[in-house]
Amino acid sequence: MPPSIRALPDDSPGHAPVGLLDGDGIGDASSADPGIAEAQPDPPSVLQGSAGMQPHEAGAGRSRQGSAGPDTLIGTAGPDHLSGLAGDDLIRGLQGHDSLSGGSGADRLEGGAGRDRLDGGKGADTLLGGAGADVLLGGAGQDTLWGGAGRDRLEGGRGNDRLSGGEGADTFVFAGRFGRDTIVDFGRGADVIDLSGRNIDLPNLSIERSGPDGADTLIRLGDDSILLRGVDPSELRADMFLF
């Protein structure tokens, strides 16, 4: 049986502290087209983005990057390395184990099939992992991360982020100062919250009932917080956390 979790007292309005949990999870509560750069698997072609972008040869598994403007980068069936640089970019990895980087700007990154790594960088980014065990890094800004199918690893970074692991046993990572994040589907699989980068342990973890109907759970870590939508504190177990 995992160790128990104890909620710390909290007198703040709008949040009722609760007592947690035994190992069974039982507790009591108190159309303009921007530049387009598309990779053709065979034969090699030339990538041309928006103004200022340098041409690059494109082939399966090649690296390519955008420009200072809004670009669309599309990968191949192989493992691609796509970087949007500046601008509000659309980057699609398609198949293969891809590495996608948004850079600055409000970017949209779509991993597709394969074990992909998506890094939003600066700006309010949208990251969609797709199928496979993906790694999603929001970076700075108010990001939206959707893991999709597979055992995904999601880290919103700085800013108030919205996270969804999707299907599979996902890991939500909270390290350093991350803001006020929301997980919308925690517990759909064997999900865990990784707090190993925060130098905190169970006795110092504050868990409260939250939401207008008390149907959510709020986890406080100093000035940072994690809101679990649709999760009652009594549903949480110690083995759902990594320290």
C-alpha positions, 0 to 999 in steps of 0.5 A: 500500500502506498504511503498516505497523502495529507492535505495541509490546512488552508484558510483561503476563500473558495477552496476547502482543504481536505484530508487525504488519502489511504493507499486505496484512494479513500479519504474524507473531505472537509487567407493570405498564404504564409510561406510554405516549405514542404519536404518531398521524400524523393527526389530531393527538392528545394524548401522555400519559405516566406520572405527572408528564408534561405532555400534548403534541400529536402529529403526523407529524414533531413533537417530544415528550418523556417524564417523570420516570418510565418512558415509551414514546415511539413516533414516526411515519412522519415525522422525529421528535424523541423525548426520554425524560428521566428513567426507564427509557424505550422509544423507537421512531422507526419511519420517517423520519430521527429523533432519539432521546434517552434522558436518564437511566435504562436506556433502549432506543432503536430507530431503525427505518428512516431515518437516525437519531441515537440518544443514550443519555445516562446509564445502561446503555442499549441502542441499535438503529439499524435500517436506514439510516446511523445515528449511535449515541452511548452516553453515560455507562454500560455501553451496548450499541450495535447499528448494524444495516444501513447505514453506521453511526457508533458511539461508546460514550462513557464506560463499558465498552460492547459495540458491533456495527456489523452489516452495512455499512461502519461507523465505531467512534469512540473519543475521550477516556476511553472505558473497556474497550470490545468490538467483536463483529463488526469487519470484517464490512464495510469497518469502520474504527476512528476514533482521531482524537480521541485524539491518537495515531499508529501508532508509539504504538498497542499491538496484542496477541493476546488471549483464552483461545485467542488468537483476539481482538485487544486494542488498548491506549490507556493505561488504555483498550482496545478488544477485537476479538472473533474478529479475529486481529492479522494480519487488521488493516491500517493503512487500518482506522484513522483518526488 
